[in-house]
């Protein structure tokens, strides 16, 4: 499916997914205009892709990832992305074997594979952690402890 990006005014575009008809307003990379920047979208795409790849792998092994979410940030210097940091938070606390499996599967994300050679991607995992869950996340069962790993 194709996509179209139109410069509709100075330093502002509308990106459209032709097949779905969905639009996204994008502004300059420095976020001066109050719109999402292409760098924001890339960072969010990476986090979304990692979550979706993990969810697909979890579903195949009947591992519960209900309520998982990602915190994502980027480090940009002179319009160059130096790094993207993604922390996957899961209120669920799967077994150590399942965690290892899911963390390994996360690296099969096509967006991760596309950027990893040019951008430092810091991917970490917080298992069994409800702390700092954003307001737009759906409630998940409470978990007692939070185990964080880096992969």
TIVO-2410 file (N, C-alpha, C; in nm, 3 decimals):
# residues 151
REC num residu      c1      c2      c3 atome chaine
REC   1      X   0.083  -0.118   0.000     N      A
REC   1      X   0.000   0.000   0.000    CA      A
REC   1      X   0.087   0.124   0.000     C      A
REC   2      X   0.042   0.223  -0.069     N      A
REC   2      X   0.119   0.345  -0.080    CA      A
REC   2      X   0.084   0.447   0.027     C      A
REC   3      X   0.171   0.542   0.037     N      A
REC   3      X   0.153   0.652   0.129    CA      A
REC   3      X   0.187   0.781   0.055     C      A
REC   4      X   0.129   0.890   0.099     N      A
REC   4      X   0.153   1.020   0.039    CA      A
REC   4      X   0.187   1.119   0.148     C      A
REC   5      X   0.285   1.202   0.122     N      A
REC   5      X   0.319   1.309   0.215    CA      A
REC   5      X   0.313   1.440   0.137     C      A
REC   6      X   0.232   1.534   0.187     N      A
REC   6      X   0.210   1.661   0.119    CA      A
REC   6      X   0.256   1.776   0.206     C      A
REC   7      X   0.338   1.864   0.150     N      A
REC   7      X   0.377   1.987   0.219    CA      A
REC   7      X   0.261   2.083   0.198     C      A
REC   8      X   0.182   2.104   0.304     N      A
REC   8      X   0.060   2.185   0.289    CA      A
REC   8      X   0.080   2.329   0.331     C      A
REC   9      X   0.185   2.357   0.401     N      A
REC   9      X   0.224   2.494   0.435    CA      A
REC   9      X   0.369   2.489   0.478     C      A
REC  10      X   0.427   2.601   0.505     N      A
REC  10      X   0.568   2.604   0.542    CA      A
REC  10      X   0.594   2.517   0.665     C      A
REC  11      X   0.686   2.428   0.653     N      A
REC  11      X   0.733   2.341   0.761    CA      A
REC  11      X   0.620   2.262   0.826     C      A
REC  12      X   0.529   2.210   0.745     N      A
REC  12      X   0.421   2.125   0.794    CA      A
REC  12      X   0.377   2.033   0.681     C      A
REC  13      X   0.361   1.906   0.714     N      A
REC  13      X   0.314   1.811   0.614    CA      A
REC  13      X   0.194   1.733   0.667     C      A
REC  14      X   0.123   1.674   0.574     N      A
REC  14      X   0.019   1.578   0.610    CA      A
REC  14      X   0.059   1.447   0.543     C      A
REC  15      X   0.083   1.345   0.626     N      A
REC  15      X   0.116   1.213   0.576    CA      A
REC  15      X  -0.012   1.131   0.573     C      A
REC  16      X  -0.039   1.067   0.460     N      A
REC  16      X  -0.161   0.990   0.443    CA      A
REC  16      X  -0.127   0.848   0.400     C      A
REC  17      X  -0.187   0.753   0.469     N      A
REC  17      X  -0.178   0.613   0.427    CA      A
REC  17      X  -0.290   0.594   0.327     C      A
REC  18      X  -0.253   0.577   0.200     N      A
REC  18      X  -0.352   0.576   0.093    CA      A
REC  18      X  -0.455   0.464   0.110     C      A
REC  19      X  -0.412   0.346   0.147     N      A
REC  19      X  -0.503   0.233   0.160    CA      A
REC  19      X  -0.601   0.247   0.274     C      A
REC  20      X  -0.556   0.304   0.385     N      A
REC  20      X  -0.641   0.319   0.503    CA      A
REC  20      X  -0.710   0.455   0.511     C      A
REC  21      X  -0.655   0.553   0.438     N      A
REC  21      X  -0.712   0.686   0.443    CA      A
REC  21      X  -0.684   0.759   0.573     C      A
REC  22      X  -0.589   0.711   0.651     N      A
REC  22      X  -0.555   0.776   0.778    CA      A
REC  22      X  -0.451   0.883   0.754     C      A
REC  23      X  -0.467   0.994   0.827     N      A
REC  23      X  -0.376   1.108   0.811    CA      A
REC  23      X  -0.304   1.137   0.941     C      A
REC  24      X  -0.185   1.193   0.926     N      A
REC  24      X  -0.103   1.231   1.040    CA      A
REC  24      X  -0.037   1.364   1.009     C      A
REC  25      X  -0.058   1.464   1.096     N      A
REC  25      X   0.007   1.593   1.080    CA      A
REC  25      X   0.148   1.584   1.133     C      A
REC  26      X   0.243   1.632   1.053     N      A
REC  26      X   0.383   1.630   1.094    CA      A
REC  26      X   0.444   1.768   1.075     C      A
REC  27      X   0.520   1.808   1.177     N      A
REC  27      X   0.588   1.936   1.171    CA      A
REC  27      X   0.738   1.916   1.164     C      A
REC  28      X   0.811   2.023   1.188     N      A
REC  28      X   0.956   2.014   1.174    CA      A
REC  28      X   1.017   1.924   1.282     C      A
REC  29      X   1.136   1.877   1.255     N      A
REC  29      X   1.202   1.780   1.343    CA      A
REC  29      X   1.233   1.836   1.481     C      A
REC  30      X   1.240   1.967   1.495     N      A
REC  30      X   1.271   2.027   1.625    CA      A
REC  30      X   1.147   2.042   1.713     C      A
REC  31      X   1.030   2.001   1.664     N      A
REC  31      X   0.904   2.007   1.740    CA      A
REC  31      X   0.863   2.149   1.775     C      A
REC  32      X   0.907   2.247   1.698     N      A
REC  32      X   0.874   2.386   1.730    CA      A
REC  32      X   0.729   2.420   1.699     C      A
REC  33      X   0.664   2.344   1.611     N      A
REC  33      X   0.530   2.380   1.568    CA      A
REC  33      X   0.418   2.313   1.646     C      A
REC  34      X   0.450   2.230   1.742     N      A
REC  34      X   0.347   2.165   1.822    CA      A
REC  34      X   0.291   2.039   1.759     C      A
REC  35      X   0.333   2.003   1.639     N      A
REC  35      X   0.290   1.879   1.576    CA      A
REC  35      X   0.393   1.770   1.606     C      A
REC  36      X   0.351   1.647   1.583     N      A
REC  36      X   0.448   1.537   1.589    CA      A
REC  36      X   0.556   1.563   1.485     C      A
REC  37      X   0.677   1.526   1.516     N      A
REC  37      X   0.784   1.537   1.418    CA      A
REC  37      X   0.808   1.399   1.357     C      A
REC  38      X   0.870   1.394   1.241     N      A
REC  38      X   0.906   1.264   1.184    CA      A
REC  38      X   0.994   1.181   1.278     C      A
REC  39      X   1.077   1.247   1.358     N      A
REC  39      X   1.161   1.174   1.454    CA      A
REC  39      X   1.074   1.113   1.564     C      A
REC  40      X   0.973   1.187   1.610     N      A
REC  40      X   0.878   1.131   1.708    CA      A
REC  40      X   0.813   1.005   1.653     C      A
REC  41      X   0.769   1.014   1.528     N      A
REC  41      X   0.698   0.902   1.467    CA      A
REC  41      X   0.791   0.781   1.453     C      A
REC  42      X   0.916   0.806   1.417     N      A
REC  42      X   1.012   0.695   1.407    CA      A
REC  42      X   1.031   0.628   1.543     C      A
REC  43      X   1.050   0.708   1.648     N      A
REC  43      X   1.070   0.652   1.782    CA      A
REC  43      X   0.946   0.575   1.828     C      A
REC  44      X   0.827   0.632   1.805     N      A
REC  44      X   0.703   0.563   1.843    CA      A
REC  44      X   0.682   0.437   1.759     C      A
REC  45      X   0.721   0.442   1.632     N      A
REC  45      X   0.710   0.325   1.546    CA      A
REC  45      X   0.798   0.212   1.597     C      A
REC  46      X   0.918   0.245   1.640     N      A
REC  46      X   1.008   0.144   1.695    CA      A
REC  46      X   0.945   0.079   1.818     C      A
REC  47      X   0.897   0.159   1.911     N      A
REC  47      X   0.836   0.105   2.033    CA      A
REC  47      X   0.712   0.023   2.001     C      A
REC  48      X   0.629   0.072   1.911     N      A
REC  48      X   0.507  -0.001   1.873    CA      A
REC  48      X   0.542  -0.134   1.808     C      A
REC  49      X   0.638  -0.132   1.720     N      A
REC  49      X   0.679  -0.253   1.650    CA      A
REC  49      X   0.732  -0.357   1.748     C      A
REC  50      X   0.817  -0.315   1.841     N      A
REC  50      X   0.871  -0.407   1.942    CA      A
REC  50      X   0.757  -0.470   2.021     C      A
REC  51      X   0.662  -0.388   2.067     N      A
REC  51      X   0.548  -0.442   2.142    CA      A
REC  51      X   0.465  -0.540   2.059     C      A
REC  52      X   0.441  -0.507   1.935     N      A
REC  52      X   0.360  -0.593   1.850    CA      A
REC  52      X   0.429  -0.726   1.819     C      A
REC  53      X   0.559  -0.722   1.793     N      A
REC  53      X   0.635  -0.845   1.768    CA      A
REC  53      X   0.635  -0.932   1.894     C      A
REC  54      X   0.656  -0.869   2.010     N      A
REC  54      X   0.652  -0.944   2.135    CA      A
REC  54      X   0.513  -1.003   2.160     C      A
REC  55      X   0.408  -0.926   2.130     N      A
REC  55      X   0.272  -0.974   2.152    CA      A
REC  55      X   0.241  -1.094   2.063     C      A
REC  56      X   0.287  -1.089   1.940     N      A
REC  56      X   0.265  -1.201   1.849    CA      A
REC  56      X   0.336  -1.326   1.900     C      A
REC  57      X   0.460  -1.310   1.944     N      A
REC  57      X   0.536  -1.423   1.998    CA      A
REC  57      X   0.471  -1.474   2.127     C      A
REC  58      X   0.423  -1.382   2.210     N      A
REC  58      X   0.359  -1.420   2.337    CA      A
REC  58      X   0.231  -1.498   2.311     C      A
REC  59      X   0.154  -1.452   2.214     N      A
REC  59      X   0.029  -1.521   2.182    CA      A
REC  59      X   0.055  -1.665   2.138     C      A
REC  60      X   0.160  -1.686   2.059     N      A
REC  60      X   0.193  -1.820   2.009    CA      A
REC  60      X   0.228  -1.916   2.122     C      A
REC  61      X   0.279  -1.861   2.235     N      A
REC  61      X   0.318  -1.945   2.349    CA      A
REC  61      X   0.224  -1.927   2.468     C      A
REC  62      X   0.111  -1.861   2.447     N      A
REC  62      X   0.012  -1.837   2.553    CA      A
REC  62      X   0.073  -1.765   2.674     C      A
REC  63      X   0.157  -1.664   2.646     N      A
REC  63      X   0.216  -1.581   2.752    CA      A
REC  63      X   0.131  -1.455   2.761     C      A
REC  64      X   0.090  -1.418   2.880     N      A
REC  64      X   0.005  -1.301   2.900    CA      A
REC  64      X   0.087  -1.173   2.906     C      A
REC  65      X   0.065  -1.083   2.811     N      A
REC  65      X   0.129  -0.951   2.813    CA      A
REC  65      X   0.026  -0.839   2.828     C      A
REC  66      X  -0.093  -0.872   2.874     N      A
REC  66      X  -0.200  -0.774   2.890    CA      A
REC  66      X  -0.151  -0.653   2.969     C      A
REC  67      X  -0.176  -0.536   2.914     N      A
REC  67      X  -0.140  -0.412   2.982    CA      A
REC  67      X   0.002  -0.365   2.960     C      A
REC  68      X   0.080  -0.437   2.878     N      A
REC  68      X   0.218  -0.394   2.851    CA      A
REC  68      X   0.216  -0.260   2.777     C      A
REC  69      X   0.317  -0.180   2.802     N      A
REC  69      X   0.329  -0.050   2.737    CA      A
REC  69      X   0.476  -0.014   2.725     C      A
REC  70      X   0.505   0.086   2.643     N      A
REC  70      X   0.644   0.126   2.621    CA      A
REC  70      X   0.662   0.274   2.648     C      A
REC  71      X   0.769   0.306   2.718     N      A
REC  71      X   0.813   0.445   2.732    CA      A
REC  71      X   0.925   0.463   2.629     C      A
REC  72      X   0.919   0.569   2.553     N      A
REC  72      X   1.018   0.589   2.447    CA      A
REC  72      X   1.065   0.733   2.445     C      A
REC  73      X   1.194   0.751   2.423     N      A
REC  73      X   1.251   0.885   2.410    CA      A
REC  73      X   1.364   0.879   2.307     C      A
REC  74      X   1.403   0.997   2.261     N      A
REC  74      X   1.512   1.001   2.164    CA      A
REC  74      X   1.611   1.110   2.202     C      A
REC  75      X   1.732   1.093   2.152     N      A
REC  75      X   1.837   1.192   2.171    CA      A
REC  75      X   1.877   1.239   2.032     C      A
REC  76      X   1.852   1.367   2.004     N      A
REC  76      X   1.878   1.423   1.872    CA      A
REC  76      X   1.976   1.539   1.887     C      A
REC  77      X   2.080   1.537   1.808     N      A
REC  77      X   2.178   1.646   1.805    CA      A
REC  77      X   2.193   1.692   1.661     C      A
REC  78      X   2.170   1.821   1.638     N      A
REC  78      X   2.184   1.881   1.506    CA      A
REC  78      X   2.107   1.801   1.400     C      A
REC  79      X   1.981   1.770   1.431     N      A
REC  79      X   1.890   1.699   1.342    CA      A
REC  79      X   1.933   1.557   1.309     C      A
REC  80      X   2.024   1.501   1.388     N      A
REC  80      X   2.065   1.362   1.370    CA      A
REC  80      X   2.024   1.283   1.494     C      A
REC  81      X   1.956   1.171   1.471     N      A
REC  81      X   1.914   1.087   1.583    CA      A
REC  81      X   2.036   1.011   1.634     C      A
REC  82      X   2.074   1.040   1.757     N      A
REC  82      X   2.189   0.971   1.818    CA      A
REC  82      X   2.145   0.840   1.882     C      A
REC  83      X   2.029   0.843   1.949     N      A
REC  83      X   1.981   0.722   2.014    CA      A
REC  83      X   1.830   0.728   2.034     C      A
REC  84      X   1.772   0.609   2.047     N      A
REC  84      X   1.632   0.595   2.086    CA      A
REC  84      X   1.631   0.498   2.203     C      A
REC  85      X   1.565   0.538   2.310     N      A
REC  85      X   1.554   0.454   2.429    CA      A
REC  85      X   1.411   0.407   2.442     C      A
REC  86      X   1.394   0.276   2.451     N      A
REC  86      X   1.263   0.216   2.468    CA      A
REC  86      X   1.267   0.126   2.590     C      A
REC  87      X   1.175   0.148   2.683     N      A
REC  87      X   1.158   0.058   2.796    CA      A
REC  87      X   1.020  -0.004   2.786     C      A
REC  88      X   1.019  -0.135   2.774     N      A
REC  88      X   0.894  -0.210   2.769    CA      A
REC  88      X   0.855  -0.242   2.912     C      A
REC  89      X   0.737  -0.199   2.953     N      A
REC  89      X   0.685  -0.225   3.087    CA      A
REC  89      X   0.574  -0.329   3.076     C      A
REC  90      X   0.581  -0.429   3.158     N      A
REC  90      X   0.474  -0.529   3.161    CA      A
REC  90      X   0.429  -0.550   3.304     C      A
REC  91      X   0.300  -0.530   3.329     N      A
REC  91      X   0.250  -0.559   3.463    CA      A
REC  91      X   0.255  -0.709   3.492     C      A
REC  92      X   0.263  -0.787   3.386     N      A
REC  92      X   0.275  -0.932   3.403    CA      A
REC  92      X   0.422  -0.967   3.432     C      A
REC  93      X   0.441  -1.076   3.499     N      A
REC  93      X   0.576  -1.121   3.531    CA      A
REC  93      X   0.593  -1.266   3.487     C      A
REC  94      X   0.618  -1.288   3.356     N      A
REC  94      X   0.633  -1.425   3.308    CA      A
REC  94      X   0.758  -1.491   3.366     C      A
REC  95      X   0.768  -1.620   3.346     N      A
REC  95      X   0.885  -1.694   3.395    CA      A
REC  95      X   1.012  -1.639   3.330     C      A
REC  96      X   1.124  -1.667   3.391     N      A
REC  96      X   1.253  -1.622   3.338    CA      A
REC  96      X   1.273  -1.673   3.195     C      A
REC  97      X   1.233  -1.796   3.168     N      A
REC  97      X   1.244  -1.854   3.034    CA      A
REC  97      X   1.159  -1.776   2.935     C      A
REC  98      X   1.036  -1.744   2.974     N      A
REC  98      X   0.947  -1.668   2.885    CA      A
REC  98      X   0.997  -1.526   2.864     C      A
REC  99      X   1.051  -1.466   2.969     N      A
REC  99      X   1.107  -1.330   2.955    CA      A
REC  99      X   1.220  -1.331   2.854     C      A
REC 100      X   1.310  -1.426   2.870     N      A
REC 100      X   1.425  -1.436   2.780    CA      A
REC 100      X   1.378  -1.455   2.635     C      A
REC 101      X   1.279  -1.541   2.616     N      A
REC 101      X   1.223  -1.565   2.484    CA      A
REC 101      X   1.165  -1.436   2.426     C      A
REC 102      X   1.084  -1.364   2.503     N      A
REC 102      X   1.021  -1.242   2.454    CA      A
REC 102      X   1.123  -1.132   2.425     C      A
REC 103      X   1.223  -1.120   2.512     N      A
REC 103      X   1.326  -1.019   2.490    CA      A
REC 103      X   1.405  -1.048   2.362     C      A
REC 104      X   1.433  -1.174   2.338     N      A
REC 104      X   1.502  -1.213   2.214    CA      A
REC 104      X   1.413  -1.184   2.093     C      A
REC 105      X   1.286  -1.219   2.102     N      A
REC 105      X   1.192  -1.196   1.993    CA      A
REC 105      X   1.179  -1.048   1.960     C      A
REC 106      X   1.192  -0.961   2.061     N      A
REC 106      X   1.178  -0.816   2.038    CA      A
REC 106      X   1.275  -0.765   1.932     C      A
REC 107      X   1.389  -0.831   1.919     N      A
REC 107      X   1.489  -0.789   1.822    CA      A
REC 107      X   1.454  -0.829   1.679     C      A
REC 108      X   1.342  -0.899   1.660     N      A
REC 108      X   1.296  -0.934   1.525    CA      A
REC 108      X   1.206  -0.825   1.467     C      A
REC 109      X   1.183  -0.720   1.542     N      A
REC 109      X   1.101  -0.608   1.495    CA      A
REC 109      X   1.165  -0.547   1.369     C      A
REC 110      X   1.091  -0.536   1.259     N      A
REC 110      X   1.148  -0.480   1.136    CA      A
REC 110      X   1.200  -0.338   1.151     C      A
REC 111      X   1.136  -0.257   1.233     N      A
REC 111      X   1.185  -0.120   1.252    CA      A
REC 111      X   1.318  -0.123   1.327     C      A
REC 112      X   1.328  -0.205   1.430     N      A
REC 112      X   1.455  -0.222   1.502    CA      A
REC 112      X   1.565  -0.265   1.406     C      A
REC 113      X   1.535  -0.366   1.324     N      A
REC 113      X   1.634  -0.416   1.229    CA      A
REC 113      X   1.676  -0.309   1.129     C      A
REC 114      X   1.583  -0.220   1.092     N      A
REC 114      X   1.613  -0.114   0.995    CA      A
REC 114      X   1.702  -0.004   1.051     C      A
REC 115      X   1.691   0.023   1.180     N      A
REC 115      X   1.764   0.138   1.237    CA      A
REC 115      X   1.886   0.100   1.320     C      A
REC 116      X   1.897  -0.024   1.363     N      A
REC 116      X   1.998  -0.062   1.461    CA      A
REC 116      X   2.143  -0.033   1.419     C      A
REC 117      X   2.172  -0.035   1.290     N      A
REC 117      X   2.310  -0.011   1.246    CA      A
REC 117      X   2.349   0.136   1.246     C      A
REC 118      X   2.250   0.226   1.247     N      A
REC 118      X   2.278   0.369   1.238    CA      A
REC 118      X   2.237   0.449   1.361     C      A
REC 119      X   2.154   0.390   1.444     N      A
REC 119      X   2.106   0.458   1.563    CA      A
REC 119      X   2.128   0.367   1.683     C      A
REC 120      X   2.180   0.421   1.789     N      A
REC 120      X   2.197   0.344   1.912    CA      A
REC 120      X   2.059   0.323   1.974     C      A
REC 121      X   2.013   0.197   1.975     N      A
REC 121      X   1.883   0.163   2.032    CA      A
REC 121      X   1.906   0.101   2.170     C      A
REC 122      X   1.855   0.168   2.273     N      A
REC 122      X   1.863   0.117   2.410    CA      A
REC 122      X   1.728   0.056   2.443     C      A
REC 123      X   1.724  -0.077   2.447     N      A
REC 123      X   1.599  -0.148   2.469    CA      A
REC 123      X   1.607  -0.220   2.603     C      A
REC 124      X   1.518  -0.181   2.696     N      A
REC 124      X   1.515  -0.244   2.828    CA      A
REC 124      X   1.374  -0.293   2.858     C      A
REC 125      X   1.364  -0.378   2.959     N      A
REC 125      X   1.238  -0.441   2.995    CA      A
REC 125      X   1.216  -0.430   3.145     C      A
REC 126      X   1.096  -0.394   3.184     N      A
REC 126      X   1.058  -0.389   3.325    CA      A
REC 126      X   0.941  -0.485   3.342     C      A
REC 127      X   0.965  -0.595   3.407     N      A
REC 127      X   0.866  -0.702   3.420    CA      A
REC 127      X   0.797  -0.695   3.555     C      A
REC 128      X   0.664  -0.710   3.556     N      A
REC 128      X   0.587  -0.710   3.680    CA      A
REC 128      X   0.582  -0.574   3.745     C      A
REC 129      X   0.577  -0.469   3.664     N      A
REC 129      X   0.588  -0.334   3.717    CA      A
REC 129      X   0.467  -0.249   3.679     C      A
REC 130      X   0.399  -0.196   3.778     N      A
REC 130      X   0.286  -0.106   3.756    CA      A
REC 130      X   0.327   0.041   3.769     C      A
REC 131      X   0.446   0.066   3.817     N      A
REC 131      X   0.488   0.203   3.846    CA      A
REC 131      X   0.487   0.291   3.721     C      A
REC 132      X   0.441   0.411   3.737     N      A
REC 132      X   0.445   0.516   3.635    CA      A
REC 132      X   0.369   0.477   3.508     C      A
REC 133      X   0.266   0.397   3.521     N      A
REC 133      X   0.186   0.360   3.405    CA      A
REC 133      X   0.112   0.484   3.358     C      A
REC 134      X   0.124   0.518   3.229     N      A
REC 134      X   0.057   0.639   3.180    CA      A
REC 134      X  -0.096   0.625   3.184     C      A
REC 135      X  -0.162   0.739   3.188     N      A
REC 135      X  -0.308   0.743   3.202    CA      A
REC 135      X  -0.380   0.674   3.088     C      A
REC 136      X  -0.320   0.672   2.968     N      A
REC 136      X  -0.388   0.611   2.853    CA      A
REC 136      X  -0.373   0.459   2.847     C      A
REC 137      X  -0.303   0.399   2.943     N      A
REC 137      X  -0.291   0.253   2.948    CA      A
REC 137      X  -0.412   0.195   3.018     C      A
REC 138      X  -0.456   0.082   2.969     N      A
REC 138      X  -0.568   0.013   3.033    CA      A
REC 138      X  -0.519  -0.051   3.162     C      A
REC 139      X  -0.604  -0.058   3.263     N      A
REC 139      X  -0.564  -0.121   3.389    CA      A
REC 139      X  -0.527  -0.267   3.368     C      A
REC 140      X  -0.430  -0.311   3.444     N      A
REC 140      X  -0.387  -0.451   3.442    CA      A
REC 140      X  -0.377  -0.498   3.586     C      A
REC 141      X  -0.376  -0.629   3.607     N      A
REC 141      X  -0.365  -0.680   3.745    CA      A
REC 141      X  -0.240  -0.627   3.814     C      A
REC 142      X  -0.252  -0.600   3.942     N      A
REC 142      X  -0.137  -0.550   4.019    CA      A
REC 142      X  -0.029  -0.656   4.027     C      A
REC 143      X   0.093  -0.613   4.026     N      A
REC 143      X   0.207  -0.704   4.040    CA      A
REC 143      X   0.289  -0.661   4.159     C      A
REC 144      X   0.348  -0.756   4.227     N      A
REC 144      X   0.419  -0.728   4.352    CA      A
REC 144      X   0.555  -0.664   4.329     C      A
REC 145      X   0.633  -0.716   4.236     N      A
REC 145      X   0.771  -0.669   4.219    CA      A
REC 145      X   0.794  -0.628   4.075     C      A
REC 146      X   0.898  -0.552   4.055     N      A
REC 146      X   0.934  -0.506   3.922    CA      A
REC 146      X   1.077  -0.548   3.894     C      A
REC 147      X   1.097  -0.636   3.798     N      A
REC 147      X   1.230  -0.681   3.761    CA      A
REC 147      X   1.267  -0.618   3.627     C      A
REC 148      X   1.374  -0.542   3.623     N      A
REC 148      X   1.414  -0.476   3.499    CA      A
REC 148      X   1.536  -0.543   3.441     C      A
REC 149      X   1.532  -0.566   3.309     N      A
REC 149      X   1.645  -0.625   3.239    CA      A
REC 149      X   1.679  -0.540   3.119     C      A
REC 150      X   1.801  -0.549   3.075     N      A
REC 150      X   1.847  -0.479   2.957    CA      A
REC 150      X   1.887  -0.584   2.856     C      A
REC 151      X   1.843  -0.561   2.732     N      A
REC 151      X   1.876  -0.656   2.626    CA      A
REC 151      X   1.926  -0.582   2.507     C      A
***
